[in-house]
Amino acid sequence: MNSERNFKLRNKKCCANAPPSQGIGGNRRDQAGAPPAWEHSLVRVSGVRVMLLPGIVLPAELAYAALIAAIGPDVEAVAKDLEVYATLEPPDDYGLDSEVAGALREADARGWERFHVVGYSGGGAAALAIAAARPERLASLALLEPAWAGNWDLSPAEKALRLDFARLDGLPPEKFMPAFMRLNLKPGVPLPEAPQGDPPPWMSKRPAGIRAIIRAFGRDELDRDALRRFDRPVYFALAALSNPDQYEEIAKRLNRVFEDFSSRSSRGGITSTRLTASSRSGSQSRSSGCGGARGARPAWGGPGLPRVPAASRPRRARRLRASRRSSCRTRPCRSGRDPRG
């Protein structure tokens, strides 16, 4: 149990290949013309088991090879390809239940009773489906811009974007991929240049796989009540140049659902932390300042919580500390000694 709680994902400056620069969200970038600056290092704890699910474009081995090498032998990690590519063509009845079954089959084959799951984009949608269907199998959930999070409480911007994705279905292959990538980027962000040379063999499956998973997003349901009962830590990562109408809206919706939820943007800082009194990590209520329920830990630190830069802390708390420092400089202490020396 301690090894599960000590497993954490932390951002640091990037290894260009991990996590993937392409996925259901296309080729999203933190700097124009460069892959997103995501590298997630894991605290070295023996006995930790983690399954890494890629996006809908890049194969799992290419997406996570550098990450698996970086975390070393102390973590038992497997990069698992999505089930949508298990056959030559996606089956007509493909849905996220296929991804759930495939992930559990992989875990059972390895003898994993419980494991951590990291999902990027399309893999993040699959990870959410696993958390809803078999929460008892997961020790934690890390979502790197999941491409889908159910069909409930969609904002007007999300609904409009869903229609744009649906219109991709009739495009020819040479127009499909650029249009798909365009929808996943923030407006005004240029598309990356196409790689030189012939595409790799696995690329021929991608348009059909992307169409299949987009259709599954429209048909499938994600059990919101099951996610509300999921009491393990949930981490959500956002890139700076991705389409906010999709990924930021998904982050907002999931923040209202999960009991133990934290998110981080590549723009810097923890954007939100929500830990309720029934959370496994202790009693903390959802709070936007130094207040909260009695016994709550402040949202900017404390046992089991990441330390947030001072600039990200509530302004009221910063002003209070500044006021105390200022008064101490201008008034003598109760001891009568001048605090200035």
Secondary structure, 3 states (H helix, E strand, C coil): CHHHHHCCEEEECCECCECCCCECCECCCCECCECCCCEEEECCCCCEEEEEECCCCCCHHHHHHHHHHHHCCCEEEEECCCHHHCCCCCCCCCCHHHHHHHHHHHHHHCCCCCEEEEEECHHHHHHHHHHHHCHHHEEEEEEECCCCCCCCCCCHHHHHHHHHHHHHHHCCHHHHHHHHHHHCECCCCCCCCCCCCCCCHHHHHHHHHHHHHHHHHHHCCCCHHHHHCCCCCEEEEECCCECCCCHHHHHHHHHCCCCEEEEEECCCCEEEEEECCCCCCCCCCCCCCCCCCCCCCCCCCCCCCCCCCHHHCCHHHHHHHHHHHHHHHHCCCCCCCCCCC
